[in-house]
Amino acid sequence: MSDHKPVSFVVPGEPQGKGRPRIGKVGTHARMFTPAKTLAYEGVIAFAAQAAMAGRELITGPVLLEMNMLHPIRDSWSKKKKAGALAGEIAPTIKCDADNCLKAVCDALNGIVWKDDVQVVNVSLSKRFAETPGVRVRIVPLAMLPA
């Protein structure tokens, strides 16, 4: 791969985690399916990533994935508490779980940014409060060391 430039984009809206697979019946057979809310969110992630890729070829080697989950601040909070949240003094120990959001992003980027999410070898993940909710994603291709 000749292009080692990072790929960066923002997934708009409140961060969401990947939902657990559900079981449904088709006739007499059980079938596993991904919840509709998860499919819709993965579609939003894929759309943002596709725009950032702008026709670039898939990354084929190992990558570093950086994610910043930006959660909204409650309207009911005081100005002082809101300022503390924006300054990073208050951590968002709220849903969604960081690992579930990571899974949603990784799965959504298969075939769009990289071939498969097994290529993710390093992860940097944070949860913060922000005025505008979303997930900032940055994928950095890692140079392969000669054998």
Helices and strands as residue ranges (DSSP letters): E 7-12, E 22-26, E 29-33, H 36-53, E 63-71, H 79-86, H 98-108, G 117-119, E 120-129, E 134-141
